[in-house]
Amino acid sequence: MAWLQQLSGTYHISFRFGGQKFKRSLRTSKPKEAEARLERLKENIRLVEAGRIDLPAHSDIPTFLLSDGKLNGKPKVKSKLRTFAQFSKAFFNSIPNGSLEEDTLKCMRTHIDHLTRVIGKTFVLPELSLEDLQGYVEDRSQDKGRRGKQLSSTTIKKEISTLKTLWRWAQNAKHVTDNFPSKGLRYPKTSEKPPFQTWAEITRKIETFALNEDEQADLWECLFLTMTELESLLSEVKQQANHNYLYPMFVFAAHTGARRSEILRSQVEDIDFSGNAITIREKKRVQGRLTTRTVPISPMLHSVLQDWLAHHSGRGATFSLDYRRRGIWAPITKSEANNHFKSTLAGTKWSTIRGWHVFRHSFCSNCAAAGIDQRVINAWVGHQTEEMVKRYRHLIPNQQQAAITRVFQLPTAGNAVSVE
C-alpha cells in the first residue's frame, strides 16, 4: 500500500513494505509528477513481491524502489559507512590536528549539524542525489538567519560546500564512487552585499531613514574608517588601553590589514625592521598548505613595534600578556582579543565598531582610494574573491565629488562656449 501527502506544498510518498512503514519526500510540488512516481513505486513493489526483481542486501529500500534504471544494480561500493552520521564522524576523525583553523573547523561542524538535521542522520549518503540536495536548499531557504532575516544563499552554499568536501574525502577513501551530484543545483536569488561605507555615510543614512536596530547593525558591518578617523581611534586606544600590548596590536591591524587570527599567529621573528617588512602567516589561502605573504612596515608601525618589543621577551608570539612573575609570556587568545577590543572602545564614539575586521576593511579601502594598484593590495592582504574586492574598490565620497566636479565644471566667463 502506498499513498501521497502534500506538506508545505511538497509531495511526500508513504508506503508499507516488509512489515515496515516508509516515508520519503519526492521534492516536487507538481501533482502529475508525484502521481507518476507513486505508480512507479507501486509497480516496483509488485515486481519485488513477484520475485521478478531481487532486493539487494543492505539496500536503502525507499531509494531502491523509487529509483529509475537502477533496479537491477548492485551496490557499487563495499564500505562499512552508510549513514550520514557514520560518514560525518569518520570525516572529522580523519582531519589531522592543526591542519585547519579552529574557526574553520567549528563552522564545518555547524554546517554538518544543519545538514544532519534536515537530511537526517540515518540517510544513506552514497544514495545522495541532485533531488536530495535541491530539497535541502529549499528547506534551508525557509529558515531564519541572523537577526530574524531569511537565511542567505551564501550560507546555504557554504553548507553544501562542506558536504562536498566530505564527499571528496569519502571518494578518495573509496567509500563512494560517484561524483558529488551538485550539477544543476539552484539557489534562491540573494542581494549583493553593499560596499564598505564611511562613518559619515552610515550615520547620515541612520538619521535620514530612521533605521531600526537591526538595520543599523547591518550598516555598521559595512564600516571602514578614513585615515583621519583611524588616527583619532588609535589615539584614543593609546589612552584607554588597559594592557600594554593593545595599542601596538591595534596599530598592527590598522597598518597591515591582517586578519585577527593572523595577528594572533604573528611571531617576533616575522618582523624584519632592517628590511621594513612583516611576514604574515596564512592558513586559508591555499588548502592544505601553510603560506605567507609580506606587508611593508609603515613608519608609525615601525616605531610602535620597536617600543613594544623593547619590553617584550624577544621571542614567541608578537602579542603576549606579560606574566613575568611566573616567568612566562602567554600568547593572546581569540576571546581575550575580542573582549579587550570591546572593553577598550566601550564608552567612546567607536563602541559601535563590530570587531577587528574593521581595520582590514579600512586598510583595503584606503589603499584603493589612494590609487594603489589592485594587484599590490591583493598581495598585501591575500584577497581571493572578486566579490570582496568589489566591496572596497571605490573612492571615498569627497573624492567622488571632486572627481565628478572636475569632469562637469560650471562654465566661467573665461571658458564659456557660445552656441549659435
C-alpha positions in Angstrom: 0.0 0.0 0.0 1.4 3.4 -1.0 -0.1 6.9 -0.9 0.8 10.6 -1.3 0.7 13.5 1.2 1.3 17.2 0.5 3.2 19.0 3.2 4.0 22.8 2.8 3.4 22.4 -0.9 5.8 19.5 -1.4 4.6 15.9 -2.1 5.7 13.1 0.2 5.2 9.4 -0.5 4.5 6.9 2.2 4.2 3.1 1.8 4.4 -0.2 3.7 6.8 -2.9 2.7 8.1 -6.0 4.6 6.1 -5.1 7.7 7.6 -1.6 7.9 6.3 1.9 7.1 8.5 4.3 5.0 8.2 7.9 4.1 10.2 9.9 1.6 9.9 13.4 0.2 9.5 13.5 -3.6 11.0 17.0 -3.8 8.2 18.2 -6.1 5.0 20.2 -5.9 3.7 19.0 -9.2 0.7 16.7 -8.9 1.3 14.8 -12.2 4.9 14.2 -11.4 4.0 12.9 -7.9 1.3 10.6 -9.3 3.8 9.2 -11.8 6.3 8.5 -9.1 3.6 6.8 -7.0 2.6 4.5 -9.8 6.2 3.5 -10.5 6.7 2.7 -6.8 3.6 0.5 -6.7 4.8 -1.3 -9.8 8.3 -1.9 -8.4 6.8 -3.3 -5.1 4.7 -5.7 -7.2 7.8 -6.8 -9.2 9.8 -7.4 -6.0 6.9 -9.3 -4.3 6.5 -11.4 -7.5 10.2 -12.3 -7.4 11.0 -10.6 -10.7 13.3 -8.1 -9.0 15.8 -9.0 -6.3 16.1 -6.5 -3.5 19.9 -6.1 -2.8 21.0 -6.9 0.7 21.5 -3.8 2.9 19.9 -1.6 0.3 18.1 1.6 1.2 14.5 0.3 0.5 12.8 3.7 -0.4 15.7 4.7 -2.7 15.8 1.3 -4.4 12.0 1.2 -5.0 11.8 4.8 -6.2 14.9 4.6 -8.4 14.7 4.7 -12.2 17.1 2.5 -14.2 18.9 1.1 -11.1 16.5 -1.6 -10.1 19.0 -4.4 -11.2 22.0 -2.6 -9.9 24.2 -3.8 -7.1 25.9 -1.7 -4.5 29.0 -0.1 -6.2 31.0 0.4 -3.0 31.7 -2.1 -0.3 32.0 0.2 2.7 31.2 -0.1 6.3 30.0 3.5 6.2 26.4 4.0 5.1 24.5 6.6 7.1 25.2 10.3 7.1 26.1 10.2 10.8 28.7 7.5 10.2 30.3 9.4 7.3 30.4 12.7 9.4 32.0 11.0 12.3 34.7 9.3 10.2 35.3 12.5 8.2 36.0 14.7 11.2 38.2 11.9 12.8 40.3 11.9 9.6 41.2 15.6 9.9 44.8 15.9 11.3 45.2 18.1 14.3 46.3 21.7 13.4 45.5 21.2 9.7 42.5 23.6 9.8 41.8 26.8 11.6 39.8 26.3 14.8 37.1 28.7 13.5 37.1 26.8 10.1 36.5 23.5 11.9 33.8 25.0 14.1 32.0 26.3 11.0 32.2 23.0 9.3 30.7 21.2 12.3 27.9 23.8 12.4 27.2 23.1 8.7 27.2 19.4 9.2 24.8 19.8 12.1 22.3 21.7 9.9 22.7 19.1 7.1 22.1 16.3 9.6 19.0 18.0 11.0 17.4 18.4 7.5 18.7 15.3 5.7 18.6 13.0 8.7 21.5 11.2 10.4 20.2 7.8 9.1 20.2 9.0 5.5 22.2 6.6 3.3 24.8 9.0 1.9 26.0 7.0 -1.1 22.5 7.3 -2.4 22.6 11.2 -2.3 21.1 12.7 -5.5 20.6 16.1 -7.0 17.0 15.9 -5.9 18.0 15.4 -2.3 20.4 18.4 -2.5 17.7 20.6 -4.1 15.3 19.6 -1.4 17.9 20.6 1.2 18.3 24.0 -0.4 14.6 24.6 -0.5 14.1 23.5 3.1 17.0 25.6 4.4 15.9 28.7 2.5 12.8 28.8 4.7 14.9 29.0 7.9 15.7 32.3 9.6 19.2 33.6 9.6 20.9 36.4 11.6 18.5 38.9 13.3 15.5 37.0 12.1 16.1 37.5 8.4 15.7 34.9 5.7 18.7 32.6 5.5 21.0 33.8 2.7 22.0 31.7 -0.3 25.6 32.4 0.7 25.2 30.5 3.9 23.4 27.6 2.2 26.2 27.4 -0.4 28.8 27.2 2.3 26.9 24.3 3.9 26.7 22.5 0.5 30.4 23.2 0.0 31.2 21.5 3.4 29.2 18.5 2.3 31.1 18.4 -1.0 34.4 18.4 1.0 33.1 15.5 3.0 32.1 13.7 -0.2 35.6 14.2 -1.8 37.1 12.7 1.3 34.8 9.7 1.0 35.6 9.4 -2.7 39.3 9.4 -2.1 38.8 6.8 0.7 36.8 4.6 -1.7 33.6 4.9 0.4 31.7 6.3 -2.6 32.5 6.2 -6.4 30.1 8.6 -7.9 30.9 12.4 -8.3 29.2 14.8 -6.0 25.7 15.3 -7.6 25.5 19.1 -7.5 25.4 19.8 -11.2 22.3 21.9 -11.9 21.7 22.8 -8.3 19.7 26.0 -8.0 19.9 28.5 -5.1 17.5 31.3 -4.2 18.5 34.7 -5.5 20.3 36.9 -3.0 21.1 40.6 -2.7 24.6 41.8 -3.4 26.4 42.9 -0.2 26.7 46.7 -0.1 30.1 48.3 -0.4 32.0 49.4 2.6 31.0 52.9 3.8 32.4 55.7 5.8 31.3 56.7 9.3 29.6 59.9 7.8 27.7 57.9 5.2 26.4 55.4 7.8 25.3 58.0 10.4 23.6 60.1 7.7 21.6 57.1 6.5 20.6 56.2 10.1 19.4 59.7 10.7 17.7 60.2 7.4 15.8 57.0 7.2 15.1 56.3 10.9 16.6 52.8 10.7 15.8 50.3 13.4 18.5 48.5 15.4 18.8 45.5 13.0 19.1 47.8 10.0 21.7 49.9 11.8 23.7 46.8 12.8 23.8 45.7 9.1 25.2 49.1 8.1 27.9 49.1 10.9 29.2 45.8 9.5 30.0 47.7 6.3 32.1 50.4 8.1 35.5 51.4 7.0 37.5 54.2 8.7 39.2 57.0 6.8 42.8 57.8 7.6 41.8 60.8 9.8 39.3 58.5 11.7 42.0 55.8 12.1 44.4 58.3 13.6 41.7 59.5 16.0 40.7 56.0 17.1 44.3 54.9 17.6 45.0 58.0 19.7 42.0 57.1 21.9 43.1 53.5 22.2 46.6 54.6 23.3 44.9 56.5 26.2 42.2 53.9 27.0 44.1 50.6 26.8 44.4 48.6 30.0 47.1 46.3 28.7 50.4 47.4 27.1 50.1 45.0 24.2 46.8 46.5 23.0 47.9 49.8 21.4 50.6 48.1 19.2 48.1 45.4 18.3 45.6 48.0 17.1 48.2 49.7 15.1 49.4 46.4 13.6 45.8 45.6 12.5 45.3 49.1 11.0 48.6 49.3 9.2 48.8 45.8 7.7 45.2 44.7 7.0 45.9 41.4 8.8 43.1 39.2 10.0 42.6 38.7 13.7 43.8 35.1 13.5 46.9 36.2 11.6 47.7 38.9 14.2 47.4 36.3 17.0 49.6 34.0 15.0 52.4 36.6 14.4 55.8 35.8 15.9 58.6 38.2 16.8 60.8 36.6 14.2 58.3 37.6 11.5 59.2 41.3 11.9 62.1 42.5 9.8 63.0 46.0 10.9 66.0 46.2 8.6 64.0 45.2 5.6 61.0 47.1 6.7 58.7 44.1 6.1 56.4 41.9 8.1 55.7 38.3 7.2 52.0 37.3 7.7 51.4 33.6 8.4 48.3 32.4 6.5 46.3 29.2 6.8 43.3 29.8 4.5 44.7 31.0 1.1 45.9 27.6 -0.1 44.1 24.5 1.0 46.3 22.0 2.8 49.3 24.4 2.9 50.7 26.9 5.3 51.6 30.0 3.3 52.9 33.5 4.0 52.7 37.0 2.5 54.7 40.1 3.1 53.5 43.6 4.0 55.8 46.6 4.2 56.1 48.3 7.6 54.8 51.9 7.8 56.9 54.4 9.7 54.4 54.6 12.5 54.1 50.9 12.9 57.9 50.6 12.8 58.2 53.0 15.8 55.3 51.4 17.8 56.6 47.9 17.3 60.1 48.8 18.3 58.8 50.4 21.5 56.6 47.4 22.3 59.3 44.8 21.6 61.7 46.7 23.8 59.6 45.5 26.8 58.9 42.0 25.2 60.7 38.8 25.9 62.0 38.9 22.4 60.7 35.6 21.3 57.5 33.7 20.6 54.1 35.4 19.9 54.4 39.1 18.9 51.4 40.0 21.1 51.6 38.4 24.6 50.4 39.0 28.1 53.3 39.7 30.4 53.3 37.1 33.2 56.9 37.7 34.2 56.1 36.9 37.9 55.6 33.3 36.7 58.4 33.6 34.1 56.2 33.2 31.0 54.8 35.4 28.3 51.4 33.9 27.3 50.1 34.4 23.7 46.8 36.3 23.4 43.8 34.1 22.9 40.9 34.9 20.5 38.5 35.5 23.3 41.0 37.9 25.1 41.5 39.8 21.8 37.7 40.2 21.3 37.0 41.1 24.9 39.8 43.7 25.2 38.8 45.2 21.8 35.3 45.8 23.1 36.3 47.0 26.6 38.9 49.4 25.1 36.3 51.1 22.9 33.4 50.9 25.4 32.1 54.4 26.3 33.7 56.0 23.2 32.2 57.0 19.9 33.9 54.0 18.4 31.9 51.5 20.5 29.6 50.6 17.5 32.5 49.1 15.7 31.8 45.4 15.3 35.3 43.9 15.6 38.9 43.7 14.4 37.9 43.2 10.8 37.0 46.9 10.5 40.8 47.5 10.2 41.1 45.1 7.3 38.2 46.8 5.5 39.8 50.2 6.2 43.2 49.2 5.1 41.9 47.9 1.8 39.5 50.8 1.2 42.1 53.5 2.0 44.7 51.8 -0.2 42.3 51.6 -3.1 41.2 55.2 -2.6 44.9 56.3 -2.7 45.2 54.7 -6.1 47.4 51.7 -5.2 47.4 49.0 -7.8 44.8 46.4 -7.1 47.3 43.6 -7.5 49.5 45.1 -4.9 46.6 45.4 -2.4 45.7 41.8 -3.1 49.3 40.7 -2.4 49.3 42.6 0.9 46.0 41.3 2.2 45.7 38.0 0.5 42.3 38.6 -1.1 40.8 35.9 -3.3 37.3 36.7 -4.5 36.2 39.4 -6.8 33.1 39.9 -4.8 35.1 41.0 -1.7 37.4 43.2 -3.8 34.4 44.9 -5.4 33.1 46.0 -1.9 36.1 48.2 -1.2 37.3 49.2 -4.7 35.7 52.6 -4.6 36.5 56.2 -3.8 35.8 57.9 -0.5 32.7 60.2 -1.0 34.5 63.5 -1.0 36.9 62.1 -3.7 34.0 61.0 -5.8 32.5 64.5 -5.6 35.8 66.1 -6.5 36.1 63.7 -9.5 32.7 64.4 -10.9 33.2 68.2 -10.4 36.4 68.1 -12.4 34.5 66.4 -15.3 31.4 68.6 -15.2 32.8 72.1 -14.3 30.5 75.0 -14.5 31.5 77.4 -17.3 33.2 80.6 -16.3 33.5 83.9 -18.1 36.8 82.9 -19.4 35.9 79.5 -20.8 32.2 79.9 -21.7 31.3 78.4 -25.0 28.8 80.2 -27.2 26.3 78.2 -29.2 24.9 79.8 -32.3 
